[in-house]
């Protein structure tokens, strides 16, 4: 009978990772205990997409033996477990929909891309092609894994759209949670990396997809005065999210009168999550500001940070022209 187990193996960046899996005689006639990348407690499973058809059907779990652990699979599984634990323990949500839908990932997807597929409720990670640094799975980055998972969360708890400001807000919330998860182990916010993308490792210098601290470095506007009106990219959802990202950066780096940061990763994550639950399909940047204000008033009303948190939200959004 399969049982839960803990394994240690190298991920795509050459880092040693510890993760939960399942072991046992998983196939009739197996002579030795196989191990697969599946954690029933959190509903996390990691599969190999490689095969002949193009659908997310009947794909095997990443397993060992007969081969050593697949490093892309280890990256996806270990990173997904971290995000799933955050959602379960900090946000107190049950799966991506708060009703038990788990986290099914596929690695070795045959595209230079990563995405959440709403029809199948799966997360797919292709290979990032880079002539200088070499090819690497998008699953190597917990910021990207968290980004994709929170597209699923956003779909179920808020239903934000995929176009215009609503779509840009959808992208921004995924970016924000990607940054929070990638920095969660660093208590000092001054040491955080604000770049979404592959983090530096033994073999890779890293390549940012976006930078919350300076969106203009990845060709994004940082103020509503430079909002891009376009029919491309579903109304510029991957461009204009930089404005809301900059507001989030301003808020996350806000300090109290005594010089301490107002937020930590978990408190900020809960605040943005509760605000997200107040949004809907046609919400825009200004709706996010109001939702954050409302939830800050609830979260901090009996906390001595209350006035400073509310003031910080006003300053953060005023500075990028979101009224």
N, C-alpha and C positions, 0 to 999 in steps of 0.2 A: 504493500500500500504506500503511495507517495506520501512523503513527509516534508515539512519545511526544513530548510537548511540554510547555512550562511557560507558564502564562498568569498574568496579574494582573488582578483585577477586584474590584469592591466587593461586600461581603457585606450581609446584612440590617441590620447595625448601622452601615453607612457606612464600615466599615474596609476598607482595601485589602489583599487577600489574594493570596498567590502559591500556585499549586497545579499539580499534574500533571494532564494530560489527554491525549487522543488526537486526532490530526488526520490528515486524508487524504481521499481521495475515497471516502467511506463508503457512498455509494449509487450504483448504476450510473446513469450519465448526469449526475452532478453536475458542474457546470462549475467550481466552486471548492472549495478544501479546507475542509471543515467541521471543527469541533472539538466533541468530546463530553466530558462529565464522566465519564471512565473512566481508571483507572490500573491497567493489567494487573499491574504488578510487585507491588502490594499487594492486588490483588483488590478494588479500590474502584470502585464505579460508582454514579452518582446519576441518578435518573429523575424524571420529572414524572408524578404520579399522576392529574392531571386527565384526565377522559375519561368515557365513558358507562357502563362496567361497574364493578363494585365489587371486582374481583379484582386481584391483583398480577401480571397477565399482559399481555404485549405492550405495556408502557408504554415510551415512548421515553426515551432518555437526554436529559438537559438538553444543549442544543447551541447553537452560535453559529458562523456565521450560520444562519438569516436574522435572528434577533433578537439584541440584546445579551445578555450572560450574565444569567440569572435569579438575583437576589440570594439568594433562599432556597436555590437549588441550590448557589450558591457557598459559602454558610454550611455546608450539610450536607457538601459534598465536602471543603472545606478542613479542617473540624473532624474529619471521619472519617479523613482522611489522617493527621492528628496522632495520633489514637488508635491507628490501625493501625500506625504506625511505633513507638509506645511498646510495643505488644503484641509486635511482631516483634523489636525491638532490645533492649528492657529485660527483658521477660518471656520472650523467646526462644520465643514460641509462634507457630505457623503458622496464622493465621486464627482465627476465633472458636472452633473446635473442636480446634485444634492438629493438624488434618489437612487444612487448605487451604480450608475454607469461607470465602468472602470477605465483604465488607461492602457489601451492596446497599441503598441508601437511596432513599426516595421522599419528595418534598416536595409541598406543596399537598394533603395528605391532608385530606378534608373533615370534620375534627373538631377540637375544642379539646383536643388530646392529642398525646402522643408515645409510641411503644411499639415493642417488638420482637415480631414475629410468628413463633412457633416453627415453624408448619407450612410457611411459605414461607422462613424464614431471612432476613427483610428487616426494615429499620428504617423506620418511618413517622413523619413529622413534619407535624403539622397547624399551624394558626394560633392563637396565643394572642390571645384577644379582650380588649382592655383599653380602656375608654372614656377613660381619662386619657392613657395613653402611646401609644395606637394599636395596630393589629394587627401582629403580628410572628411569624415562623416560630419554632417551638421549636428548629429547627436552628441558630438564631443563637447558642445557648449551647453551648460545648464541654462544659460540665459535664453538660448534659442528653444530648448526643450520646454522651459516654462512659458515662453512666448506662445508656442503652439498650443500647449495645454490650456492656457487661459483664453485662447480663441474659443475653445469648447466651453469653458466655464462661462464666458461672456454670452455666448449664444443661448445658453440655458437660463442664466439668472437675470439677464438684461435684454437679450434679443436685439442688441445694437445692429444697425444696418451695415451694409458693406460698401456704401457709396457716400460721397460728399463728406460733410463734417461728421456725420454719424459713423461712417466707415473709418475716418481718420481717428476718431475717438476710440473705436474698436481696436485699431492698431496700437494706439498709444497706451491703452490699459494693458495690452499684452506686453508692450515694451517695458512698462513700469514694473510689472510683476517679474519679468525676466531679469531686470536689474536688481530688484529686491532679493530674489532667490540666489543670484550669483554672488551677492555680497553679504548674505545673511550671517555667515560665520565671522565676519569682520565687525567687531563692536564699534570701532572708530570710523565714523562716516567720512572723516577726512582722508581715509585710506581707500575708499571705495573706488572701483572702476565703473565708469558710467557708459562704457562702450558695450553695445549689444553685439555679440558675435563670438568667435572662437577665442578663448582665453589663452594666454601664453603657456607653452608647455616645453618639454625637453627638445622637441623637434620643430615647434611652430612659433613664429613670432606673433601670430594672431592677426585677424583682419576684422575690423569693426563693420557692422552693417549700419548701425546708427550710434550716435553719441548724445545722450540726454543732456550732458553738461554744455555741449556746443553743437547743436544740430546743423549749423551752417557748414561744419567740416565735412558733412556727408550730403551737402547740397540741399538742406532743408531750411525753410524759413523759421525764424525764432520769434516773430511778432505778427499779429493779425494784419498789420499794414502791408505785409508781404505775402499774405495768403494767396496761393496759386489757384487761379480758376482755370481748369482744364477738363477736357473730356477723357483724357487718357488716365490710366491707372484708377479707373472707377471714380474719377473726380479728384485724383491726387491723394488717395488715402495713405500712401506710403511716403508722401511728401509733406503734406500739411500736418501730419501727426507730430512733426517736430515742434510745432507751436505749443501744443498741450504737453509734450514731453519736457519742454523747457520750463513750463509752469510747475510741473511735477518736480523737476530738479530743484527749482527755487524753493519749493515747499520742503522737500526732503533735507535740504541743507540749511533750513532756518534754525536760528539759535535763540535761546532764551536770553534774558537780560544779563544773566551771570556767565554767558559764553557757552553753556552746554547746549547740545542739539535738542530740539523739541521732541523729535521722533527717533525711534529705533526701527529696525527692519520689520519686526513683527507688528508693532503698533501702527506703523505706516501702512503695512499690508492690510491689516484689519480695517483701517479707515478707508482706504481706496476700495476694498471689497464691499463694505457696507454702502459706500457711495454708488458703486457699480450696480448694486441691487435696486437702486432708486431710478436707474436710467431705463430707457425703452428704445424702440426701433428708430425713432426720429430724433433722439436726443442730440444736442450739439455741445460745443465746448462750454458754453455758458451754463448749460444744465449740469455739467460735471462740477463746475464751481459751486453752484447752489447745493448740489447733493453733498459735496465735501463739507460745506459750511453747516448743513443740517446735521450731518453725522458727527462732525467735530463738536457741535453743541451738545449732542447726546453723550458722546464718549468722554468728554473732558469736563462736563458741567461740575462735577464734584472734585475735579483735579486742579491743582494750582497752576497747571499749564493752560487752562481754558482760554483766558484772554489772549495769551501769546499764540496759541494754536490758531484761533480764529483770525487774529491780526495777520499771521503768517500766510494764511490762505488768501486773504485780500491782497497782500503785497505780491505774492507769487503770481497771481492771475492778472492783477493790474499791470505788472511789469511786461507782460506779453500781449496786452491789449484785449484780454478776454474779460468782458464785463458781465 
